[in-house]
Amino acid sequence: MRLEHHIFLTLVITAAIVTGSTLGVAANFPYILNQTEKSQSQQMIVQGQPAEAVKADTEANSPATSAIYGGSPVSSADVMVITSAEKKQIIEMLKSLGMTDEADLSAFIKGFQQKHALDATGLLDSKTLHFIMEEAKLLKVDNTTRQASLN
């Protein structure tokens, strides 16, 4: 086969792939749009509410159910979307670090950020979550070590 035939065959295959992809997206566009709107409506912005305040139907293993943030307006790039199960785990970690049930979630996060020299926004971003997880893990190891030494 000559080089021209290889090039022509490659172009025909590429055109078929692009056409097929375009037709696939166009045929399923209403479904894609519906799923996007459904996903956006399921995202719930929670301001200092305990995990029990999240609706029971969203707790049933539904991804992208809530985002923890403070009261300031943020863009979608600033908000970390988490599942309700992840939110429960985060709140448990925060409680192990001293947060009370009555405490304002964003105020506690802001205080934690200040204590650890992070940007004190009151928003739960990935860097803050990393520090929370590390501190909760160290606290748990410390408590386990103390209990083991008492026995």
VEXBAPA-348632 format. One record per residue (C-alpha): residue number from 1; x, y, z. Coordinates in pm, whole numbers, plus 50000, padded with zeros to 5 digits. Example, Ala and Ser with C-alpha at 12.3 -4.5 7.8 and 13.67 -1.06 7.14 Angstrom:
<milos>
+-------+-------+-------+-------+
| torro |     x |     y |     z |
+-------+-------+-------+-------+
|     1 | 51230 | 49550 | 50780 |
|     2 | 51367 | 49894 | 50714 |
+-------+-------+-------+-------+
</milos>
This chain:
<milos>
+-------+-------+-------+-------+
| torro |     x |     y |     z |
+-------+-------+-------+-------+
|     1 | 50000 | 50000 | 50000 |
|     2 | 50127 | 50340 | 49917 |
|     3 | 50169 | 50629 | 50160 |
|     4 | 49882 | 50822 | 50001 |
|     5 | 49646 | 50531 | 50068 |
|     6 | 49752 | 50514 | 50436 |
|     7 | 49694 | 50887 | 50478 |
|     8 | 49354 | 50866 | 50306 |
|     9 | 49251 | 50567 | 50518 |
|    10 | 49359 | 50748 | 50837 |
|    11 | 49155 | 51055 | 50738 |
|    12 | 48846 | 50845 | 50661 |
|    13 | 48869 | 50663 | 50995 |
|    14 | 48922 | 50992 | 51181 |
|    15 | 48620 | 51147 | 51008 |
|    16 | 48409 | 50843 | 51098 |
|    17 | 48511 | 50866 | 51464 |
|    18 | 48437 | 51238 | 51483 |
|    19 | 48103 | 51194 | 51307 |
|    20 | 48005 | 50904 | 51533 |
|    21 | 48098 | 51095 | 51846 |
|    22 | 47906 | 51401 | 51731 |
|    23 | 47598 | 51197 | 51650 |
|    24 | 47622 | 51018 | 51984 |
|    25 | 47633 | 51345 | 52176 |
|    26 | 47358 | 51500 | 51964 |
|    27 | 47129 | 51198 | 52004 |
|    28 | 47179 | 51191 | 52381 |
|    29 | 47189 | 51566 | 52441 |
|    30 | 46852 | 51581 | 52625 |
|    31 | 46969 | 51302 | 52857 |
|    32 | 47307 | 51472 | 52913 |
|    33 | 47137 | 51804 | 52985 |
|    34 | 46892 | 51638 | 53225 |
|    35 | 47172 | 51463 | 53413 |
|    36 | 47371 | 51786 | 53438 |
|    37 | 47075 | 51976 | 53577 |
|    38 | 46995 | 51690 | 53815 |
|    39 | 47354 | 51681 | 53938 |
|    40 | 47359 | 52057 | 53992 |
|    41 | 47029 | 52052 | 54180 |
|    42 | 47156 | 51774 | 54408 |
|    43 | 47451 | 51981 | 54521 |
|    44 | 47354 | 52129 | 54851 |
|    45 | 47549 | 52408 | 55009 |
|    46 | 47553 | 52355 | 55382 |
|    47 | 47638 | 52639 | 55615 |
|    48 | 47725 | 52503 | 55955 |
|    49 | 47448 | 52246 | 55967 |
|    50 | 47508 | 51912 | 56140 |
|    51 | 47516 | 51597 | 55928 |
|    52 | 47166 | 51503 | 56046 |
|    53 | 47025 | 51811 | 55871 |
|    54 | 47106 | 51670 | 55528 |
|    55 | 46803 | 51510 | 55367 |
|    56 | 46769 | 51135 | 55418 |
|    57 | 46721 | 51070 | 55048 |
|    58 | 47055 | 51229 | 54964 |
|    59 | 47232 | 51026 | 55230 |
|    60 | 47167 | 50700 | 55050 |
|    61 | 47506 | 50678 | 54875 |
|    62 | 47433 | 50965 | 54640 |
|    63 | 47752 | 51132 | 54516 |
|    64 | 47794 | 51508 | 54503 |
|    65 | 47528 | 51581 | 54761 |
|    66 | 47679 | 51864 | 54956 |
|    67 | 47955 | 52116 | 54970 |
|    68 | 48077 | 52262 | 55295 |
|    69 | 48154 | 52629 | 55284 |
|    70 | 48121 | 52949 | 55480 |
|    71 | 47883 | 53233 | 55414 |
|    72 | 48085 | 53415 | 55150 |
|    73 | 48001 | 53379 | 54781 |
|    74 | 48229 | 53137 | 54603 |
|    75 | 48271 | 53004 | 54253 |
|    76 | 48224 | 52639 | 54168 |
|    77 | 48602 | 52602 | 54149 |
|    78 | 48629 | 52707 | 54515 |
|    79 | 48370 | 52465 | 54653 |
|    80 | 48466 | 52109 | 54736 |
|    81 | 48176 | 51876 | 54660 |
|    82 | 48148 | 51581 | 54898 |
|    83 | 47907 | 51295 | 54958 |
|    84 | 47695 | 51283 | 55271 |
|    85 | 47904 | 50990 | 55402 |
|    86 | 48222 | 51193 | 55356 |
|    87 | 48055 | 51487 | 55528 |
|    88 | 47973 | 51270 | 55830 |
|    89 | 48334 | 51155 | 55849 |
|    90 | 48462 | 51513 | 55825 |
|    91 | 48224 | 51629 | 56099 |
|    92 | 48334 | 51337 | 56319 |
|    93 | 48697 | 51440 | 56266 |
|    94 | 48613 | 51801 | 56349 |
|    95 | 48434 | 51690 | 56666 |
|    96 | 48738 | 51486 | 56767 |
|    97 | 48940 | 51805 | 56722 |
|    98 | 48714 | 51997 | 56960 |
|    99 | 48414 | 52119 | 56762 |
|   100 | 48088 | 52108 | 56958 |
|   101 | 47743 | 52035 | 56816 |
|   102 | 47643 | 52396 | 56873 |
|   103 | 47953 | 52540 | 56703 |
|   104 | 47929 | 52717 | 56369 |
|   105 | 48100 | 52491 | 56115 |
|   106 | 48251 | 52770 | 55907 |
|   107 | 48374 | 52953 | 56219 |
|   108 | 48540 | 52636 | 56350 |
|   109 | 48704 | 52573 | 56011 |
|   110 | 48822 | 52934 | 55998 |
|   111 | 48975 | 52901 | 56347 |
|   112 | 49142 | 52574 | 56245 |
|   113 | 49284 | 52742 | 55935 |
|   114 | 49421 | 53032 | 56141 |
|   115 | 49577 | 52791 | 56392 |
|   116 | 49756 | 52607 | 56108 |
|   117 | 49863 | 52917 | 55910 |
|   118 | 49627 | 52844 | 55621 |
|   119 | 49419 | 53099 | 55432 |
|   120 | 49148 | 53167 | 55690 |
|   121 | 48844 | 53163 | 55463 |
|   122 | 48615 | 52934 | 55662 |
|   123 | 48586 | 52720 | 55350 |
|   124 | 48668 | 52352 | 55356 |
|   125 | 48919 | 52323 | 55074 |
|   126 | 49149 | 52032 | 54997 |
|   127 | 49445 | 52179 | 55188 |
|   128 | 49234 | 52236 | 55499 |
|   129 | 49084 | 51888 | 55471 |
|   130 | 49435 | 51742 | 55448 |
|   131 | 49539 | 51918 | 55770 |
|   132 | 49216 | 51812 | 55944 |
|   133 | 49273 | 51449 | 55845 |
|   134 | 49637 | 51456 | 55957 |
|   135 | 49557 | 51615 | 56292 |
|   136 | 49265 | 51378 | 56357 |
|   137 | 49488 | 51082 | 56269 |
|   138 | 49765 | 51202 | 56502 |
|   139 | 49512 | 51258 | 56781 |
|   140 | 49368 | 50908 | 56732 |
|   141 | 49717 | 50753 | 56739 |
|   142 | 49802 | 50953 | 57052 |
|   143 | 49483 | 50837 | 57227 |
|   144 | 49546 | 50475 | 57126 |
|   145 | 49904 | 50495 | 57254 |
|   146 | 49789 | 50639 | 57587 |
|   147 | 49528 | 50368 | 57633 |
|   148 | 49781 | 50099 | 57547 |
|   149 | 50027 | 50237 | 57803 |
|   150 | 49756 | 50239 | 58071 |
|   151 | 49688 | 49868 | 58018 |
+-------+-------+-------+-------+
</milos>
